[in-house]
Amino acid sequence: MPSNLAVETRNLTHRYRGGEAAVRALALQVQEGAIYGFLGPNGAGKTTTLRLVLGLLRLQEGAVAVLGRSIPRERLAVLRRVGSSVESPSLYGDLTAAENLEVWRLLFDVPRSRIPEVLRLVGLADTGSKRARAFSLGMKQRLALAVALLHEPELLVLDEPANGLDPQGILEMRDLLLQLNRERGITILVSSHVLSEVARLVSHVGVIRRGELRFQGTLSSLLERRRRETVLRTSDDGRAAGLIPSARRENGKVVTPHRSDAETAGMVRTLVAAGIDVHEVTPLAADLERLFLDLVEDRP
């Protein structure tokens, strides 16, 4: 595996008994130091992939390397350097936050001083004697993150960490992950089914649909793929749409693919020459949700 990759999969394929492949020939590449958003609709294969990366599912076909080591052959050595929270948080409901962390501290063999450190880091320092079963979903997500951070990992693997959080909780989780990445250099692999939710967090993106990787690269390169359009408001939209190639009428306006500023100027001249007043010309780019849907929706 190249030294600059924290996670790499090659031809990763996994089939559940009696069903179609949940993951197909997946070639995931997570750069060291990146925040990688692993995106796809529910059922796309995100959780299966993360479980394979962590060695929680038996490897059927392909190869997985994490932090330069092979999974599953060197799994135990790898997990000492990785923090993870996949699917629902594994917590003891009858224990407090600190008591939950004490269980994991003994397993990780780290100093007891790490417990108050990570509780402060995730905003649970004041939970005192409150039992985990009484925690809100957001607090449980924070406690699961505290467990993942207890042994100071180099890599965090998080499955839908914002699931069930309110808008304020999502913002706080995002700020915390950015802080961990920027200040502590932790590489983060985070799954989500909402592109707009992670667009302000990630540096790199992988988009999966039905187990197949549809896109992988930097967030900026993904955003460059947004379809650009020009929207016009005219005195006669019906005639205007007929005069402009590939134009359509939508919400009382004329919408056409944007090609260049010169073509837009020529389009306006054509309309004015035909006696149609042009009241407004607005360039637009498709929003993030539309871009995401374009990548994951079925094509004929």
C-alpha positions as CSV (number, residue, x, y, z in Angstrom):
1,M,0.0,0.0,0.0
2,P,1.4,3.5,-0.8
3,S,2.7,5.2,2.3
4,N,0.3,8.1,1.9
5,L,-2.9,5.9,2.2
6,A,-4.4,5.3,5.7
7,V,-7.0,2.9,4.2
8,E,-6.9,1.1,0.9
9,T,-9.1,-1.7,-0.5
10,R,-8.5,-3.5,-3.7
11,N,-11.2,-5.4,-5.6
12,L,-13.2,-5.7,-2.3
13,T,-16.3,-7.8,-2.8
14,H,-18.7,-9.2,-0.3
15,R,-21.8,-11.3,-0.7
16,Y,-24.3,-12.1,2.0
17,R,-25.8,-15.6,2.0
18,G,-28.5,-16.0,-0.7
19,G,-28.2,-12.4,-1.9
20,E,-26.5,-10.2,-4.4
21,A,-23.1,-8.6,-3.7
22,A,-23.3,-5.9,-1.0
23,V,-19.9,-4.6,-2.1
24,R,-18.5,-5.0,-5.6
25,A,-14.8,-4.6,-6.6
26,L,-14.5,-1.6,-4.3
27,A,-11.2,0.3,-4.5
28,L,-11.3,2.7,-1.6
29,Q,-8.4,5.1,-1.0
30,V,-8.3,7.2,2.1
31,Q,-5.4,9.6,2.2
32,E,-3.4,10.1,5.4
33,G,-4.5,13.3,7.2
34,A,-7.8,13.5,5.2
35,I,-11.3,13.7,6.4
36,Y,-12.9,11.2,4.0
37,G,-16.7,11.3,3.6
38,F,-18.0,7.9,2.5
39,L,-21.4,8.7,1.0
40,G,-24.4,6.7,-0.3
41,P,-28.0,6.1,0.3
42,N,-29.1,3.6,3.0
43,G,-28.4,0.1,1.9
44,A,-25.6,1.2,-0.5
45,G,-22.9,-0.9,1.2
46,K,-21.3,1.7,3.5
47,T,-21.6,-0.2,6.8
48,T,-20.6,-3.5,5.1
49,T,-17.5,-1.8,3.8
50,L,-16.5,-0.3,7.1
51,R,-17.0,-3.6,8.8
52,L,-14.7,-5.2,6.3
53,V,-12.1,-2.5,6.8
54,L,-12.1,-3.1,10.5
55,G,-12.1,-6.9,10.2
56,L,-15.5,-7.3,11.7
57,L,-16.7,-9.3,8.6
58,R,-14.7,-12.2,7.1
59,L,-12.9,-11.1,4.0
60,Q,-14.3,-13.0,1.0
61,E,-12.6,-11.4,-2.0
62,G,-10.1,-8.7,-2.5
63,A,-7.6,-7.0,-0.1
64,V,-7.8,-4.5,2.7
65,A,-4.8,-2.5,4.2
66,V,-5.2,-0.1,7.1
67,L,-2.2,2.1,8.2
68,G,0.1,0.0,6.0
69,R,-1.0,-3.3,7.5
70,S,-3.1,-6.1,6.1
71,I,-6.5,-7.0,7.3
72,P,-7.3,-9.5,8.7
73,R,-3.7,-10.9,9.0
74,E,-2.5,-8.0,11.2
75,R,-5.9,-6.9,12.5
76,L,-5.0,-6.8,16.2
77,A,-1.9,-4.6,15.6
78,V,-4.0,-2.3,13.4
79,L,-6.9,-1.9,15.9
80,R,-4.5,-0.6,18.6
81,R,-4.1,2.4,16.3
82,V,-7.7,2.8,15.1
83,G,-10.7,4.2,16.9
84,S,-14.2,3.2,15.6
85,S,-17.9,3.4,16.1
86,V,-19.9,1.3,13.6
87,E,-23.7,1.0,13.7
88,S,-25.2,1.6,17.2
89,P,-22.8,2.6,20.0
90,S,-21.8,-0.4,22.2
91,L,-22.3,1.0,25.7
92,Y,-23.3,-0.3,29.1
93,G,-26.6,1.3,30.0
94,D,-26.2,0.8,33.8
95,L,-22.8,2.5,33.9
96,T,-21.9,6.2,33.9
97,A,-19.9,7.7,31.1
98,A,-16.7,7.5,33.2
99,E,-17.5,3.9,34.2
100,N,-18.0,3.0,30.5
101,L,-14.7,4.5,29.7
102,E,-13.0,2.6,32.6
103,V,-14.0,-0.7,31.0
104,W,-12.4,0.3,27.7
105,R,-9.4,1.8,29.5
106,L,-8.6,-1.6,31.0
107,L,-8.8,-3.2,27.5
108,F,-6.7,-0.5,25.9
109,D,-4.3,-0.4,28.8
110,V,-4.1,3.4,28.9
111,P,-3.6,5.8,31.9
112,R,-6.7,6.5,34.0
113,S,-6.0,10.2,33.3
114,R,-7.3,9.7,29.8
115,I,-10.9,9.4,31.0
116,P,-11.5,13.0,32.1
117,E,-9.5,14.2,29.1
118,V,-11.7,12.6,26.5
119,L,-14.9,13.4,28.5
120,R,-14.0,17.0,28.4
121,L,-13.1,16.7,24.7
122,V,-16.5,15.3,23.7
123,G,-18.5,17.6,26.1
124,L,-19.5,15.0,28.7
125,A,-17.4,16.1,31.6
126,D,-20.5,17.1,33.6
127,T,-22.6,14.0,33.3
128,G,-21.5,12.8,36.8
129,S,-23.5,9.8,38.1
130,K,-26.0,9.8,35.2
131,R,-26.4,6.3,33.7
132,A,-25.8,5.9,30.0
133,R,-29.3,4.4,29.5
134,A,-30.7,7.9,30.4
135,F,-28.5,9.6,27.8
136,S,-30.0,11.2,24.7
137,L,-29.0,9.7,21.4
138,G,-26.7,12.6,20.9
139,M,-25.0,12.0,24.2
140,K,-24.6,8.3,23.4
141,Q,-23.0,9.3,20.1
142,R,-20.6,11.5,22.0
143,L,-19.8,8.7,24.5
144,A,-19.1,6.3,21.6
145,L,-16.7,8.8,20.2
146,A,-15.0,9.2,23.6
147,V,-14.5,5.4,23.6
148,A,-13.0,5.6,20.1
149,L,-10.6,8.3,21.2
150,L,-9.5,6.8,24.5
151,H,-6.3,5.2,23.2
152,E,-5.3,8.2,21.0
153,P,-5.8,6.6,17.6
154,E,-4.2,7.7,14.4
155,L,-7.4,6.8,12.4
156,L,-11.1,7.2,13.3
157,V,-13.7,5.2,11.5
158,L,-17.2,6.5,12.2
159,D,-20.5,5.1,10.8
160,E,-23.2,7.9,10.6
161,P,-21.9,9.8,13.7
162,A,-24.5,12.5,13.2
163,N,-27.4,10.1,13.1
164,G,-30.2,11.2,15.5
165,L,-28.5,14.5,16.4
166,D,-30.3,17.8,16.3
167,P,-28.9,20.7,14.2
168,Q,-26.9,22.0,17.1
169,G,-25.5,18.5,17.8
170,I,-24.5,18.1,14.2
171,L,-22.7,21.4,14.3
172,E,-20.8,20.5,17.5
173,M,-19.9,17.0,16.2
174,R,-18.5,18.6,13.0
175,D,-16.5,21.1,14.9
176,L,-15.1,18.4,17.1
177,L,-14.0,16.2,14.2
178,L,-12.4,19.2,12.5
179,Q,-10.5,19.9,15.7
180,L,-9.3,16.4,16.0
181,N,-8.1,16.4,12.4
182,R,-6.4,19.8,12.4
183,E,-4.9,19.8,15.9
184,R,-4.1,16.2,16.4
185,G,-3.6,15.0,12.8
186,I,-6.1,12.2,13.1
187,T,-7.3,10.8,9.7
188,I,-11.1,10.4,9.7
189,L,-13.2,8.1,7.6
190,V,-16.9,9.0,8.2
191,S,-20.0,7.6,6.5
192,S,-23.2,9.5,5.8
193,H,-26.2,9.3,3.5
194,V,-26.5,13.1,3.3
195,L,-23.9,15.0,1.2
196,S,-24.9,18.4,2.4
197,E,-24.4,17.3,6.0
198,V,-20.7,16.5,5.6
199,A,-19.8,19.0,2.8
200,R,-18.4,21.4,5.4
201,L,-16.4,18.7,7.1
202,V,-14.7,16.5,4.5
203,S,-11.7,17.0,2.3
204,H,-12.2,13.9,0.2
205,V,-15.3,12.0,-0.9
206,G,-16.3,8.5,-2.0
207,V,-19.8,8.0,-3.3
208,I,-21.2,4.4,-3.3
209,R,-24.3,3.0,-4.9
210,R,-25.4,-0.6,-4.7
211,G,-21.9,-1.6,-3.6
212,E,-20.1,0.1,-6.5
213,L,-18.0,3.3,-6.1
214,R,-19.5,6.0,-8.4
215,F,-17.0,8.7,-7.5
216,Q,-13.8,9.2,-5.5
217,G,-11.7,12.3,-5.1
218,T,-11.4,15.6,-3.4
219,L,-14.5,17.5,-2.4
220,S,-13.5,20.3,-4.7
221,S,-13.3,18.0,-7.7
222,L,-16.8,16.7,-6.9
223,L,-18.2,20.2,-6.7
224,E,-16.8,21.0,-10.1
225,R,-19.1,18.3,-11.5
226,R,-22.2,20.3,-10.6
227,R,-24.3,20.9,-13.6
228,R,-24.4,24.7,-14.4
229,E,-27.5,26.2,-15.9
230,T,-28.7,29.7,-16.9
231,V,-32.1,30.9,-15.8
232,L,-33.9,33.6,-17.8
233,R,-37.0,35.7,-17.0
234,T,-38.5,37.1,-20.2
235,S,-41.6,38.8,-21.5
236,D,-42.6,35.6,-23.5
237,D,-41.2,32.4,-22.0
238,G,-43.0,30.2,-24.5
239,R,-41.3,31.8,-27.5
240,A,-38.0,32.2,-25.7
241,A,-37.8,28.5,-24.9
242,G,-38.5,27.7,-28.6
243,L,-35.7,29.9,-29.8
244,I,-33.0,28.6,-27.4
245,P,-31.6,25.1,-28.0
246,S,-32.1,22.6,-25.1
247,A,-34.1,25.1,-23.1
248,R,-37.1,24.2,-20.9
249,R,-39.7,26.1,-19.0
250,E,-39.6,25.6,-15.3
251,N,-41.4,27.6,-12.5
252,G,-42.3,30.4,-14.8
253,K,-38.8,30.9,-16.2
254,V,-36.6,29.6,-19.0
255,V,-33.8,27.2,-18.0
256,T,-31.0,26.2,-20.3
257,P,-27.6,24.5,-19.9
258,H,-24.8,27.0,-19.3
259,R,-22.0,26.6,-21.8
260,S,-20.0,29.9,-21.9
261,D,-20.4,33.6,-21.2
262,A,-20.2,34.2,-25.0
263,E,-23.1,31.8,-25.7
264,T,-25.2,33.4,-23.0
265,A,-24.6,36.9,-24.5
266,G,-25.5,35.5,-28.0
267,M,-28.7,33.9,-26.5
268,V,-29.8,37.3,-25.1
269,R,-29.1,39.0,-28.4
270,T,-31.2,36.4,-30.2
271,L,-34.2,37.0,-27.9
272,V,-34.0,40.8,-28.1
273,A,-33.8,40.6,-31.9
274,A,-37.0,38.5,-31.8
275,G,-38.7,41.2,-29.8
276,I,-38.6,39.4,-26.5
277,D,-37.6,41.4,-23.5
278,V,-35.0,39.8,-21.2
279,H,-35.7,40.9,-17.6
280,E,-33.2,38.7,-15.8
281,V,-30.3,36.3,-16.5
282,T,-29.1,34.2,-13.6
283,P,-26.3,31.6,-13.7
284,L,-26.9,28.7,-11.3
285,A,-25.2,25.5,-10.2
286,A,-27.1,22.4,-9.1
287,D,-27.2,22.1,-5.4
288,L,-25.4,19.4,-3.4
289,E,-28.4,17.2,-3.0
290,R,-29.1,17.2,-6.7
291,L,-25.4,16.4,-7.4
292,F,-25.6,13.5,-4.9
293,L,-28.8,12.1,-6.4
294,D,-27.3,12.3,-9.9
295,L,-24.5,10.0,-8.7
296,V,-26.6,7.4,-6.9
297,E,-29.9,7.3,-8.8
298,D,-30.5,4.4,-11.2
299,R,-29.9,5.1,-14.8
300,P,-31.9,3.5,-17.7
